[in-house]
Amino acid sequence: MTTPLTWRPTTGADSVPYPPMFDDLESPEARAAWARYLIDSREAAECETADEAIVRCRAEADYFEGGADRFELVLDTLTDAIDRHVADLTGPEAEKWRGMGFEESTFVGFFKTDTLVHAHREMGDAWDRLDRDAFRKAAAKFARTLADLAVDMRAMKSEGGAE
């Protein structure tokens, strides 16, 4: 089932309404209202609980066909990573794992994240130039990296965790 975009839980920054003078930022009152909106949005985002964020993000992912399932897979995988890390740090060989960072102990490395960002930038540049071939080349790099992440996540779920 797909959740219509017209309904979404409003928590965090999404819970702060736009200022009424949003279209006219020339007046000092409108600029002050916009500044207040930005401050309130940041504060609301910081106060949002993890459970509220999960409900909101799941609803946004559910807008896409199969999005909620993919959201659950990614969330479960990443949550499992932190749970395994905590278990390692409280286990008998805790000293071996102490100081190991997120990038070192999970499948999401700088390489994959940087590749996604770089490919996205290349797609944007090709879009601006209306260069279809360059766009397709960058899109292929982007899709390959996402596919690699999906394979990693499925492997972790089926094997019960990464080695």
N, C-alpha and C positions, 0 to 999 in steps of 0.2 A: 504494500500500500504506500502510496506517495502522499506526503503531507503537502497541502497547498501552501504556497509561499505567503498567502494572506494571513495564515495563522502561524505564529512562532512564539515560543515563550520569550518574554522580554525580561531578561535579567542582565546584570552587569551594565556595560555601556549602552546596550540596547534599551535599557529601561528609562533612559533620560530623553525626554522629548526635545525636538529641535526648538530653538528659540522662535518666538512668533515673528521676529523681524529678520528672518534668515535671508531674505532676498535683498535687503537694503543694508549693506555693511558700510555705508558711507557715514552714517550718523554715529556720534559717540555712544549713544544708547545701544545701538545695534551691535557695535563692536564690543561693548561691555557685556551684552547678553551673550554674544558668541563666545567670549572668553570664559564667562561663567559656565556655559554649556560644556566647553572643553574640560574645565576643571571638574565639573560634576560627573562627566562621562568617565574621566580617569579614576575618580574616587569610587564610582559605582563598579567599574571593572575590577578594581582592587578588592572590593568587598564581596564580589561574587564568589560563592562557594564552588568547590569542585563539582558537587552534585548538580548545582544549577547550571554550570557551564556545560556539563555532559548532556543534560536534558536539552539545552538550547542548541548545542552543536549537533546532537543527534537529529533534532527536528530539521535543522538546515540541511544535513546530509540526506535525510529522508525525502527531500524534494526531488532527488535524482533516483531513477529506478535502480533498486539494489543498493542505494547509497547507505541505508541504515545498516545493512549487513557488512558492507565494507568498513563503515565507521566502527562497528563493533569489533571486527577483526583487528583493525589497527589499534584501537583502544585496549583491547584485551592483551595484545602482544606487548605493547609498551608498558602497560600496568604490570604484566608478568615480569618484564625486565627489571623494574624497580623492586618488585617483591622478591625476586631471586637475588638481587644485589643485597637487599636488607638481610635475607637469610644467610648469604655468604658472610656478611660482616658480623653476624651474631653466632656463626657456627664455629666449629673447632679450629678451622684454618683461617680465621678472620684476618690475621696479620698478612696473609698472602694477598688478600683482596683490598686491604686498606689503601686509600689514595687512588684507586682506579676510577677514572672518570667515565662519564656517560659514553663518550666517543669510543673509548677503549673497550668497553664491556658490552656494547650493543651492536646490532647490525647497521645502524644508521651512522655512517661516518661522514666526515667532512667532504669526502670525495663525492658521495651521492647528493648531499645537500648542495654543494657548490655546483655540481653538474646541472641540477635542476634550475638553480638561479641563473647560471650562465646560459643555458638553453632558452630559458624564458626571456632573457634579455635579447638573445639573438632573434627569437621569434618577433619580439617587439620592433627591433630594428628593421627586420625584413618586412614586417607589416607596414611600417611607415614608408618604406621604399616601394611597396607593392611588388616585392620580389617573391613570387610564388615558390620558386625552387629553393631559395635560401630559407624560406619559411618552412617548407617541407623537411629540409635537412635538419633544421633546429628542432622541429616538432618530433622527428624521428629520435633524436638524441634525448629529448624530454620523455617521450613515451618509453624508450628503452630503459631509462633510469627508473621510471615508475613501475615498469614490469619487473625489474630487478628487485625493487622493494617489495612488491607483491609476492614474488617467489620466496624471498627471505621470510616474509611474515607467514606464509602458508607452511613453509618448512619448519619454522619454529613452532607453530601450532601442532603440526602432525607429529613432530619428534619430541614434543614436550619441552622444548627449549633449545637454545643454541649452545653449542659446545664452546 
